[in-house]
Amino acid sequence: MSLLRLATAASLLPLLAAGCQGVGDAPPEERPSLIVLVSVDQLRGDLLAEYGDLFTGGLRRLLDQGASWPNTTHDHSETSTAPGHTTLATAVYPSRHGITGNSWFKEVGGQWRSVYAVEDSLSPLLADPELPGRSPANLYREGLGDWVKQADPSALAVAVSRKDRASITMGGLAADHVYWLALGAGVQGFTTSTYYSDELPAWVTRVNSSLESTLWADTLWQNEIPEGDRARARGDALETEGDGVHVTFPHRASAEARDTTRRSLGRWLEGTPSQDVAVFQLAEAALTELQLGQRGSVDYLALGLSATDAIGHAYGPRSQEQLDNLLRLDRELGAFLNALDEIVGTRRWVVALSADHGVVDMVEARNAAGLPGHRITSDEQLQMRSLAADLRDNPAALALALEELPFVADVLTLDEVRSAAPATDSFMTLFRNSDVEGRGVGPFAGIDVLVRFEEGTYGSPRGTGHGTPYYYDRSVPFLLLGPGVTPGVRSDRAATVDIAPTLAALGGISVPDDLNGTAREP
């Protein structure tokens, strides 16, 4: 375990003790002993309503037995994985927690270099010390896992995901166990870094061994949507899906993976629902092996489910592939909630489910529905790069030139974003909430301009994505289930910064008094 991790954990105690306020009115015997935060990567808020009647498992249970806030949004402009997960856990905007993007540009010695959100050369991976190191070293703020540990030093904070930038950011600064699948890097199963431990626990190694007959053997992805429900999703053939060739079910690794190496197969698996099955498998093992919620402490477990994001990028949110994935997710989540009942105990846990960001529909699907949508062409990309090269020393002039392009809605200079003047519109506020000095994000990082493209614009010839301040990228679910939660749909607006304080309140956990979010009435 790194010295940085030990120093960070020690420093949190006085910080939190000095800046906390008490929340939660339930007596201790009625509070949950395990707080669970689930993020379904790229699960746009409206998809639960659109497909809700098809769910029969965990999503259905959350919708029927829990509270839901359909009008929930991230309130920052850079809607991507790392800032979204960090916001869920810290209850402050990226401008304050520091994770402004999946990566950003930082000026070093007069040169701008890319920095990955969770990179840390001092914390190598256990699976392969030659791979880039990982830790929360770039994170400015403590989060829900840290608050839980401050309330009780014997409490455990655990985070599991396929993505390192999901589990690390949701785990916080002082998490005990943080694991992720790095299949595309050739890692055979779950790994961690020396920031957390010098070796994998035996129970994680056992789960990795079991993946040989489950995850690694799952080389065929077939459509399991019932025949009568397939018309609920878009037709299973759009030439801008996936690789443009293998755009229909069934999907076979033998045809779609580049070669037969583990690294190539791992990349293929990262684009299928099977990765989430593995995350649930390790999470259930953690419940048993670590006795989460069963030791007299209020523990914390964070799960990052990443399949929805990979599948959404390749095939779109209303594709056959995404609907099939959501039905599988519903089933696996249901089994995990049942495991919580059996292992931790009924009414001994509380879970919140949300997402790190939404997604825009495929450009072609938007156009067919009469909505604006545009794929930025290679010539248009070149035009923007040329303007940036010619006007990089004059941000104001570059902003005016970019605004002349038909697919650009607005351009802001960093001077405008960082001005003390009141925001001129809601987009300005969103950009301010994402801005971190010294960490430039976007295609014009280092030139001090921020571009907002026209609605429905996407900068790739295939698939779709997110990353804009538009509602479709900021809209996410907020579902809550557990003791102290009154079932029903809430009409009031909620923000993702409200989720961690709400969970903390239900667990009787004190929170810092300077959060951007507040606990919702459960």
C-alpha positions in Angstrom: 0.0 0.0 0.0 1.4 3.4 -1.0 2.4 6.1 1.5 0.1 8.5 -0.3 -2.9 6.3 0.5 -1.9 6.1 4.2 -1.4 9.9 4.4 -4.7 10.5 2.6 -6.7 8.3 4.9 -5.2 9.9 8.0 -5.8 13.4 6.7 -9.5 12.8 6.2 -10.4 12.3 9.8 -9.7 15.9 11.0 -11.0 17.3 7.7 -14.4 15.6 8.0 -14.7 15.9 11.7 -14.3 19.7 11.4 -16.6 20.2 8.5 -19.6 17.9 9.0 -23.2 18.4 9.9 -25.4 15.7 11.3 -28.1 14.2 9.1 -30.6 11.3 9.4 -33.3 11.0 12.0 -33.9 7.2 12.0 -32.7 5.5 15.2 -29.6 3.3 14.7 -31.6 0.0 14.9 -33.7 1.1 11.9 -30.8 2.3 9.7 -29.2 0.2 7.0 -25.9 -1.5 7.7 -24.8 -1.3 4.1 -25.0 1.6 1.7 -24.9 0.7 -2.0 -24.3 3.1 -4.8 -24.9 1.7 -8.3 -24.0 3.6 -11.5 -25.2 2.2 -14.8 -22.8 3.9 -17.3 -24.8 5.8 -20.0 -28.2 4.9 -18.7 -30.2 7.9 -20.0 -33.2 8.8 -17.7 -36.0 8.2 -20.2 -35.0 4.6 -21.0 -36.4 3.3 -17.8 -39.9 4.7 -18.6 -39.6 3.6 -22.2 -38.8 0.0 -21.4 -40.0 -0.2 -17.8 -43.0 -2.6 -18.5 -40.5 -5.1 -19.9 -38.5 -5.4 -16.7 -39.2 -8.1 -14.3 -36.0 -8.1 -12.1 -34.0 -5.6 -10.2 -35.0 -2.5 -12.2 -38.6 -3.5 -11.8 -38.1 -3.9 -8.1 -36.5 -0.5 -7.7 -39.3 1.1 -9.7 -42.1 -0.7 -7.9 -40.8 -0.8 -4.3 -38.6 2.3 -4.2 -38.6 6.0 -4.7 -37.8 7.6 -8.1 -37.0 11.0 -9.3 -37.6 11.0 -13.1 -36.4 14.6 -13.5 -32.8 14.1 -12.4 -29.8 15.7 -14.1 -26.0 16.2 -13.9 -25.5 19.9 -13.7 -22.1 20.2 -15.5 -21.2 20.4 -19.1 -18.5 17.7 -19.6 -20.8 14.7 -19.4 -18.4 11.8 -19.4 -17.5 8.8 -17.2 -14.9 10.0 -14.8 -16.6 13.4 -13.8 -20.0 11.7 -13.7 -19.0 9.0 -11.3 -17.0 11.4 -9.1 -20.0 13.7 -8.9 -22.3 10.9 -7.8 -19.9 10.0 -5.0 -18.7 13.4 -3.8 -21.9 15.5 -4.1 -19.9 18.5 -5.6 -19.4 19.6 -9.2 -16.3 18.8 -11.2 -15.1 22.3 -10.7 -14.7 21.4 -7.1 -13.8 17.7 -7.1 -11.2 18.2 -9.9 -12.1 15.3 -12.2 -13.2 17.5 -15.1 -13.0 14.8 -17.8 -11.9 11.3 -18.6 -8.7 13.0 -19.4 -7.5 16.5 -19.7 -4.6 18.6 -20.8 -2.1 20.0 -18.4 0.7 22.4 -19.2 4.1 21.0 -18.2 7.3 22.9 -19.1 5.4 25.0 -21.7 4.0 21.9 -23.4 0.4 20.6 -23.0 0.3 16.9 -22.2 -2.7 14.6 -21.7 -3.5 13.4 -18.2 -5.8 10.4 -17.6 -8.3 11.0 -14.8 -7.0 8.2 -12.5 -3.4 8.0 -13.7 -0.7 7.7 -11.0 2.8 6.5 -12.0 3.6 5.8 -8.3 0.8 3.2 -8.0 1.5 0.4 -10.5 -1.1 -2.3 -11.3 -0.7 -5.6 -9.5 -1.6 -7.5 -12.6 1.2 -6.0 -14.7 3.6 -3.4 -13.2 4.4 -2.3 -16.8 0.8 -1.0 -17.2 0.1 2.6 -16.3 -0.5 3.1 -12.5 -3.9 4.0 -11.1 -5.2 5.8 -8.0 -7.4 8.7 -6.9 -4.4 11.0 -6.7 -6.0 13.6 -9.0 -9.2 13.8 -6.9 -9.6 16.9 -4.8 -12.5 15.9 -2.6 -13.6 13.1 -0.3 -16.7 11.2 -1.1 -19.4 8.9 0.3 -16.9 6.1 1.1 -14.7 8.5 3.0 -17.6 9.9 5.0 -18.6 6.3 6.0 -15.1 5.6 7.1 -14.9 8.8 9.1 -18.1 7.9 10.9 -16.6 4.6 11.9 -12.9 3.7 11.2 -13.8 0.0 11.2 -16.2 0.5 8.3 -15.3 -0.8 4.9 -15.5 1.1 1.6 -15.5 -1.2 -1.5 -15.8 -0.3 -5.2 -16.0 -2.6 -8.2 -16.4 -1.9 -12.0 -15.1 -2.8 -15.4 -13.6 0.7 -15.6 -10.9 1.9 -13.4 -12.1 5.5 -13.7 -15.5 4.3 -12.3 -14.4 2.2 -9.4 -11.6 4.5 -8.3 -13.6 7.7 -8.4 -16.6 6.1 -6.6 -14.4 4.5 -4.1 -13.0 7.8 -2.9 -9.6 8.7 -1.3 -9.5 6.1 1.4 -11.3 3.1 0.1 -10.2 -0.3 1.3 -10.9 -2.5 -1.7 -11.1 -1.1 -5.3 -11.1 -3.4 -8.3 -11.6 -3.2 -12.1 -11.5 -5.3 -15.2 -8.8 -4.3 -17.6 -9.6 -7.0 -20.2 -8.6 -4.9 -23.2 -5.2 -4.4 -21.7 -4.7 -8.2 -21.5 -5.4 -8.5 -17.8 -7.0 -11.9 -17.0 -9.6 -10.6 -14.5 -10.0 -8.1 -11.8 -7.0 -6.1 -10.7 -6.1 -3.2 -8.4 -3.0 -1.0 -7.8 -0.5 -0.7 -5.1 -2.3 2.4 -3.8 -4.8 0.0 -2.3 -2.9 -3.2 -1.7 0.4 -5.0 -2.4 -1.4 -8.2 -3.5 -4.8 -9.4 -4.6 -6.8 -11.1 -1.8 -7.3 -14.8 -2.2 -11.1 -14.4 -2.7 -10.5 -12.0 -5.7 -8.0 -14.5 -7.2 -10.7 -17.2 -6.8 -13.2 -15.1 -8.7 -10.7 -14.4 -11.4 -10.1 -18.2 -11.8 -13.9 -18.7 -12.1 -14.0 -16.2 -15.0 -12.3 -18.7 -17.3 -15.6 -20.7 -17.5 -17.9 -17.7 -17.4 -16.6 -14.4 -18.8 -13.8 -15.7 -21.1 -15.9 -18.5 -22.4 -18.8 -16.2 -23.3 -17.9 -15.6 -27.0 -21.4 -15.6 -28.4 -23.9 -12.8 -27.9 -27.4 -13.6 -29.0 -30.6 -11.6 -28.9 -32.7 -12.7 -25.9 -35.4 -10.1 -26.4 -38.7 -12.0 -26.7 -39.9 -12.0 -30.3 -43.0 -10.0 -29.5 -41.0 -7.2 -27.8 -38.3 -6.7 -30.4 -40.3 -4.0 -32.2 -40.0 -1.8 -29.1 -36.4 -1.1 -30.2 -35.1 0.2 -33.5 -34.5 -2.3 -36.3 -31.4 -4.4 -36.0 -29.5 -3.0 -39.0 -28.0 0.5 -39.3 -24.8 0.9 -41.3 -23.4 3.4 -38.9 -23.6 0.9 -36.0 -20.5 -0.9 -34.6 -17.9 -1.6 -37.2 -20.3 -1.1 -40.1 -20.2 -4.8 -40.9 -21.3 -6.8 -37.9 -24.4 -4.8 -37.1 -26.9 -7.5 -36.4 -27.4 -10.4 -34.0 -25.8 -12.8 -33.3 -22.4 -11.2 -32.4 -19.6 -13.7 -32.4 -16.1 -13.1 -31.1 -14.7 -15.4 -33.8 -16.0 -12.9 -36.4 -15.7 -9.6 -34.6 -12.5 -9.8 -32.5 -9.4 -8.8 -34.4 -7.5 -11.9 -33.6 -7.4 -14.8 -31.1 -5.3 -13.2 -28.5 -6.6 -12.6 -25.0 -6.1 -8.8 -25.5 -8.3 -8.8 -28.6 -10.9 -11.1 -27.0 -10.9 -8.8 -23.9 -11.7 -5.8 -26.1 -14.6 -7.7 -27.6 -15.9 -8.7 -24.2 -15.8 -5.1 -23.1 -18.5 -4.4 -25.7 -20.9 -7.1 -24.5 -23.2 -7.6 -21.5 -21.0 -10.2 -19.9 -18.7 -7.7 -18.3 -21.4 -6.6 -15.9 -22.1 -10.3 -14.9 -18.5 -10.5 -13.8 -18.8 -7.2 -11.8 -21.9 -8.6 -10.0 -20.0 -11.9 -9.4 -17.1 -10.1 -7.6 -19.5 -7.8 -5.7 -21.5 -10.8 -4.3 -18.2 -12.4 -3.3 -17.3 -9.2 -1.5 -20.5 -9.4 0.5 -19.6 -12.8 1.8 -15.8 -12.6 2.1 -15.7 -9.1 3.7 -19.0 -9.5 5.6 -20.2 -6.2 4.3 -23.0 -4.8 6.4 -22.7 -7.8 8.8 -20.0 -6.6 11.3 -21.8 -3.9 13.3 -20.5 -1.1 11.0 -22.3 0.8 8.3 -20.3 -0.2 5.2 -20.2 1.2 1.7 -20.3 -0.7 -1.7 -20.1 1.1 -5.1 -20.7 -0.7 -8.3 -20.0 0.7 -11.8 -21.8 -1.2 -14.5 -20.2 -0.4 -17.9 -21.8 -2.6 -20.5 -24.6 0.0 -21.3 -22.0 2.5 -22.2 -20.0 0.4 -24.6 -23.1 -1.0 -26.2 -24.7 2.5 -26.4 -21.6 3.9 -28.1 -21.5 1.2 -30.7 -25.3 0.7 -31.4 -27.2 3.6 -29.9 -29.6 3.8 -26.9 -32.6 2.4 -28.8 -30.9 -0.4 -30.6 -31.8 -4.1 -30.3 -28.4 -4.6 -28.7 -29.1 -2.0 -26.0 -32.6 -3.3 -25.2 -31.2 -6.9 -24.9 -28.5 -5.6 -22.6 -31.0 -3.7 -20.4 -33.1 -6.8 -20.0 -30.0 -8.8 -19.0 -29.0 -6.0 -16.6 -32.5 -6.1 -15.0 -32.1 -9.8 -14.5 -28.6 -9.6 -13.0 -29.5 -6.7 -10.8 -32.5 -8.6 -9.5 -30.3 -11.5 -8.5 -27.9 -9.2 -6.8 -30.7 -7.5 -4.8 -31.8 -11.0 -3.7 -28.3 -11.7 -2.7 -28.3 -8.6 -0.5 -31.5 -9.8 1.2 -30.0 -13.3 1.8 -26.4 -12.3 2.8 -26.9 -8.8 4.5 -30.5 -9.2 5.4 -33.8 -7.7 4.4 -34.1 -4.0 5.3 -30.4 -4.0 6.3 -29.3 -2.3 3.1 -30.1 0.8 1.0 -29.3 1.2 -2.7 -29.4 4.2 -5.0 -29.1 3.7 -8.8 -28.1 6.4 -11.2 -25.8 7.0 -14.1 -22.7 9.0 -14.9 -24.2 10.6 -18.0 -26.8 10.0 -20.7 -26.4 9.8 -24.5 -27.6 11.2 -27.8 -29.6 9.0 -30.2 -27.9 7.9 -33.3 -27.8 10.8 -35.8 -29.6 8.8 -38.5 -32.4 7.9 -36.0 -32.7 11.6 -35.0 -32.9 12.6 -38.6 -35.6 10.0 -39.4 -37.6 11.4 -36.4 -37.4 14.9 -37.8 -34.8 16.0 -35.1 -31.6 17.8 -35.8 -28.5 15.7 -36.1 -25.2 16.0 -37.9 -22.0 13.9 -38.1 -19.0 16.1 -38.3 -17.1 15.1 -41.4 -13.3 14.7 -41.7 -13.2 17.9 -43.8 -15.0 19.8 -41.1 -12.6 18.4 -38.5 -9.7 19.6 -40.6 -11.3 23.0 -40.9 -11.6 23.4 -37.1 -8.0 22.2 -36.6 -6.8 24.7 -39.2 -8.6 27.6 -37.4 -7.2 26.5 -34.1 -3.7 26.4 -35.5 -4.0 29.9 -37.1 -5.7 31.6 -34.2 -4.5 29.8 -31.1 -2.9 33.0 -29.7 -6.2 34.9 -30.1 -9.0 33.0 -28.3 -11.6 35.8 -29.0 -10.9 35.7 -32.8 -11.0 31.9 -32.8 -14.3 31.9 -31.0 -15.8 34.2 -33.7 -14.4 32.1 -36.5 -15.7 28.9 -35.0 -19.2 30.4 -34.5 -19.4 30.8 -38.2 -19.5 27.1 -38.7 -23.0 25.8 -39.3 -22.7 23.0 -36.7 -21.4 25.2 -33.9 -24.0 26.8 -31.6 -21.8 28.9 -29.4 -18.2 29.4 -28.3 -17.1 30.6 -24.9 -13.7 31.8 -24.0 -12.3 30.8 -20.6 -12.2 34.5 -19.6 -16.0 34.5 -20.0 -16.5 31.3 -18.1 -14.2 32.4 -15.2 -15.6 36.0 -15.1 -17.3 37.1 -11.9 -20.2 38.4 -14.0 -23.5 36.5 -13.6 -24.1 33.7 -16.1 -25.8 34.8 -19.2 -27.6 31.5 -19.7 -27.9 28.0 -18.2 -25.2 26.7 -20.5 -22.7 29.1 -19.0 -23.5 27.8 -15.5 -22.9 24.2 -16.7 -19.6 25.1 -18.2 -18.6 26.9 -15.0 -19.5 23.8 -13.0 -17.1 21.7 -15.2 -14.2 24.2 -15.3 -11.0 23.3 -13.4 -8.1 25.7 -13.7 -5.0 24.0 -15.2 -7.1 21.1 -16.5 -8.2 21.8 -20.0 -10.9 19.6 -21.6 -12.1 19.3 -25.1 -10.8 19.7 -28.7 -9.5 23.2 -28.0 -7.9 22.6 -24.6 -4.9 24.9 -24.2 -6.4 27.5 -26.5 -8.8 28.8 -23.9 -12.1 28.2 -25.8 -15.0 26.0 -25.1 -17.3 24.9 -28.0 -21.0 24.0 -27.8 -22.0 22.2 -31.0 -25.5 22.3 -32.3 -27.9 19.8 -30.7 -27.6 16.3 -32.1 -24.1 16.8 -33.5 -21.6 13.9 -33.1 -17.9 13.9 -34.2 -17.5 10.4 -35.4 -18.6 8.5 -38.6 -20.1 5.6 -36.6 -22.0 5.1 -33.3 -23.0 7.8 -30.9 -21.9 9.3 -27.7 -22.2 12.0 -25.0 -20.1 14.8 -23.5 -22.3 17.8 -24.2 -24.4 20.1 -21.8 -27.6 19.1 -23.6 -30.4 17.5 -21.6 -30.1 14.1 -23.3 -26.5 13.8 -22.0 -27.3 15.1 -18.5 -30.6 13.2 -17.8 -30.1 10.2 -15.6 -32.2 8.0 -13.3 -32.3 8.4 -9.5 -33.9 5.3 -7.9 -33.7 4.7 -4.2 -34.7 1.5 -2.2 -34.3 0.6 1.4 -35.4 1.2 5.0 -36.7 4.7 5.5 -37.7 5.1 1.8 -41.3 5.7 0.9 -42.1 4.1 -2.5 -43.4 6.3 -5.2 -42.6 8.7 -8.0 -41.4 12.2 -7.0 -42.4 15.2 -9.1 -39.7 17.5 -7.8 -36.4 18.0 -9.6 -33.3 16.3 -8.2 -29.6 16.6 -9.1 -26.9 13.9 -9.0 -25.1 15.9 -6.3 -28.1 15.0 -4.1 -27.6 11.3 -4.3 -24.7 10.8 -1.9 -26.1 13.1 0.8 -29.4 11.2 0.6 -27.7 7.8 1.1 -25.6 9.3 3.9 -28.8 10.6 5.6 -30.4 7.2 5.5 -27.3 5.6 7.0 -27.0 8.2 9.7 -23.7 9.4 8.3 -22.5 13.0 8.7 -21.5 14.9 5.6 -19.4 18.0 4.9 -21.4 21.2 5.2 -20.2 22.7 1.9 -21.7 20.2 -0.6 -23.4 21.3 -3.8 -26.2 18.7 -3.2 -28.6 18.1 -0.3 -30.4 15.0 1.0 -33.8 14.5 -0.7 -36.8 13.5 1.4 -36.8 9.7 0.9 
